[in-house]
Amino acid sequence: MAGIRITGGTHKGRLIAVSRDARTRYTSAKVRQAVFNLVGEVAGLDVLDLFAGAGSFTLEALSRGAASVTAVEKAPRTASLLRANLKNLALDKDCLVVNMDVRYAVPMLGRQGKTFDLIFADPPYEMGYVAASLELLEAHPLCRARTVLVVEHSKREALGFSPEERLTVHAHRYGDTALTMLTCGQRIP
């Protein structure tokens, strides 16, 4: 196992265990810090982490004071690693790990009436998951009135919607990574 460090909050500097699987891509510390700089204060917010992996974003959000995180991760081994990371940092009581494909988890959460203040999606790069994930969130709204949606994606991958459909708050590039921050459910007049 390898590790990455939490970049802020009460657990700043603590190590998160990650898999050495060559197919797995982890959000760099620079990009994680950028997300929280763009989003601002997360204390007291309910967060949804789609494609959660070993939990770097989940653990960062909890370390920075999020009230709760729902982390969706399809791979059973990776979801187990996420649970172990949460337990190791005594953050497991504040996080629900949903070991399920995002295509099924989003509709299920919608049927349960779940809503979130912040949604973070970090799908595999350049495989069509970005547009599909945004379509899912459009079909099964999990947003509150002022929900912010942050999508991490390849700079070569289009989000799959036109600017008239959503208000882009911020878009930044960090090497091959692009971060696009949107307001959920708002349309440009």
C-alpha positions as CSV (number, residue, x, y, z in Angstrom):
1,M,0.0,0.0,0.0
2,A,1.0,3.6,-0.7
3,G,-0.2,6.7,0.9
4,I,-1.2,10.3,0.4
5,R,-1.6,13.1,3.0
6,I,-4.6,15.1,4.0
7,T,-3.9,18.7,3.1
8,G,-6.1,20.6,5.6
9,G,-8.3,20.6,8.7
10,T,-8.1,18.7,11.9
11,H,-6.3,15.7,10.3
12,K,-3.9,17.8,8.1
13,G,-0.8,15.8,7.4
14,R,-2.3,12.4,8.3
15,L,-1.7,9.6,5.8
16,I,-4.4,8.0,3.8
17,A,-3.8,4.4,2.5
18,V,-4.2,4.0,-1.2
19,S,-3.8,1.1,-3.6
20,R,-0.8,0.8,-5.8
21,D,-3.1,-0.4,-8.7
22,A,-1.6,1.2,-11.8
23,R,-5.1,1.7,-13.2
24,T,-6.1,3.9,-10.2
25,R,-5.6,7.7,-10.5
26,Y,-5.6,9.8,-7.3
27,T,-6.4,13.4,-7.0
28,S,-3.1,15.2,-6.3
29,A,-2.6,17.3,-3.2
30,K,-2.4,20.5,-5.4
31,V,-5.8,19.7,-7.0
32,R,-7.5,18.7,-3.7
33,Q,-6.3,22.0,-2.1
34,A,-7.6,23.9,-5.2
35,V,-11.0,22.3,-4.8
36,F,-11.3,23.5,-1.2
37,N,-9.9,26.9,-2.1
38,L,-12.6,27.3,-4.8
39,V,-15.5,25.9,-2.7
40,G,-14.5,27.7,0.5
41,E,-15.8,26.7,3.9
42,V,-17.3,23.2,4.1
43,A,-17.9,23.1,7.9
44,G,-21.4,21.8,8.5
45,L,-22.1,20.8,4.9
46,D,-23.5,17.5,3.7
47,V,-21.2,16.2,0.9
48,L,-21.6,13.6,-1.8
49,D,-18.4,12.1,-3.2
50,L,-19.0,10.2,-6.5
51,F,-16.2,7.8,-7.6
52,A,-14.8,8.1,-4.1
53,G,-11.9,5.7,-4.5
54,A,-9.9,5.3,-1.3
55,G,-11.4,8.5,0.0
56,S,-9.0,11.4,-0.4
57,F,-11.8,13.9,-1.1
58,T,-14.1,12.3,1.5
59,L,-11.4,12.4,4.2
60,E,-10.4,16.0,3.3
61,A,-14.0,17.2,3.5
62,L,-14.5,15.5,6.9
63,S,-11.1,16.8,8.2
64,R,-12.3,20.3,7.2
65,G,-15.5,20.0,9.2
66,A,-18.2,18.6,6.8
67,A,-21.2,17.4,8.8
68,S,-21.5,14.2,6.7
69,V,-20.2,12.6,3.6
70,T,-21.8,10.0,1.4
71,A,-19.0,8.3,-0.6
72,V,-19.9,6.2,-3.6
73,E,-17.3,3.7,-4.7
74,K,-18.0,0.7,-7.0
75,A,-14.9,-1.5,-6.5
76,P,-15.3,-3.7,-3.3
77,R,-11.6,-3.7,-2.5
78,T,-11.4,0.1,-2.8
79,A,-14.5,0.6,-0.8
80,S,-13.0,-1.6,2.0
81,L,-9.9,0.6,1.9
82,L,-12.0,3.7,2.2
83,R,-13.8,2.2,5.2
84,A,-10.4,1.3,6.8
85,N,-9.2,4.9,6.2
86,L,-12.3,6.3,7.8
87,K,-12.0,4.0,10.8
88,N,-8.2,4.7,11.2
89,L,-9.0,8.5,11.5
90,A,-12.2,7.9,13.7
91,L,-14.3,9.5,11.0
92,D,-16.5,6.5,10.1
93,K,-19.5,7.7,12.1
94,D,-19.8,10.7,9.8
95,C,-19.6,8.9,6.5
96,L,-21.8,6.5,4.6
97,V,-19.9,4.4,2.1
98,V,-22.1,3.2,-0.7
99,N,-20.4,0.2,-2.4
100,M,-22.3,0.6,-5.7
101,D,-21.9,1.8,-9.3
102,V,-22.7,5.5,-9.5
103,R,-25.4,4.7,-12.2
104,Y,-27.4,2.9,-9.5
105,A,-26.3,4.9,-6.4
106,V,-27.5,8.3,-7.7
107,P,-31.1,7.1,-8.5
108,M,-31.2,5.2,-5.1
109,L,-30.1,8.3,-3.2
110,G,-32.7,10.4,-5.1
111,R,-35.5,7.9,-4.2
112,Q,-34.4,8.2,-0.6
113,G,-34.8,12.0,-0.8
114,K,-31.2,12.7,-0.1
115,T,-29.8,16.1,-0.9
116,F,-26.4,17.6,-0.6
117,D,-24.7,21.0,-0.3
118,L,-21.6,20.0,-2.2
119,I,-21.2,17.2,-4.8
120,F,-17.8,16.2,-6.0
121,A,-17.4,13.9,-9.0
122,D,-14.1,12.5,-10.1
123,P,-14.9,9.8,-12.7
124,P,-12.3,7.9,-14.7
125,Y,-10.7,10.2,-17.3
126,E,-11.8,10.1,-20.9
127,M,-14.3,7.2,-20.7
128,G,-17.5,9.1,-21.1
129,Y,-18.4,9.1,-17.4
130,V,-18.4,12.8,-17.0
131,A,-21.4,13.5,-19.3
132,A,-23.2,10.4,-18.1
133,S,-22.7,11.5,-14.4
134,L,-24.0,14.9,-15.1
135,E,-27.0,13.4,-17.0
136,L,-27.7,11.2,-13.9
137,L,-27.6,14.2,-11.6
138,E,-30.0,16.1,-13.9
139,A,-32.4,13.1,-14.0
140,H,-32.2,12.5,-10.2
141,P,-31.6,15.8,-8.5
142,L,-29.7,15.6,-5.3
143,C,-29.2,19.3,-5.0
144,R,-30.4,21.9,-2.5
145,A,-31.0,25.5,-3.4
146,R,-27.3,26.5,-3.4
147,T,-25.6,23.2,-4.1
148,V,-22.1,23.4,-5.7
149,L,-21.1,20.7,-8.0
150,V,-17.3,20.2,-8.6
151,V,-16.3,17.9,-11.5
152,E,-12.7,16.8,-11.9
153,H,-12.0,15.6,-15.4
154,S,-9.4,15.5,-18.1
155,K,-8.8,18.8,-19.8
156,R,-9.5,16.9,-23.1
157,E,-12.9,15.8,-22.0
158,A,-16.0,17.9,-22.6
159,L,-18.6,18.0,-19.8
160,G,-21.4,17.2,-22.2
161,F,-23.8,20.2,-21.8
162,S,-24.0,23.6,-23.2
163,P,-23.3,26.8,-21.1
164,E,-27.0,27.7,-21.3
165,E,-28.0,24.7,-19.3
166,R,-25.8,25.4,-16.2
167,L,-24.0,28.3,-14.7
168,T,-20.2,27.6,-14.6
169,V,-18.8,29.3,-11.5
170,H,-15.1,28.5,-12.1
171,A,-13.0,26.4,-14.4
172,H,-9.3,25.8,-13.8
173,R,-6.6,23.5,-15.2
174,Y,-3.8,21.8,-13.3
175,G,-1.7,19.9,-15.8
176,D,-3.9,17.2,-17.4
177,T,-6.6,17.8,-14.8
178,A,-9.5,20.3,-15.2
179,L,-11.8,21.4,-12.3
180,T,-15.2,22.8,-13.3
181,M,-17.4,24.2,-10.5
182,L,-21.1,24.5,-11.3
183,T,-24.2,25.6,-9.5
184,C,-26.7,22.8,-9.4
185,G,-30.1,23.2,-10.9
186,Q,-29.6,26.9,-12.0
187,R,-30.0,27.9,-15.5
188,I,-28.8,31.0,-17.3
189,P,-31.7,33.2,-18.3
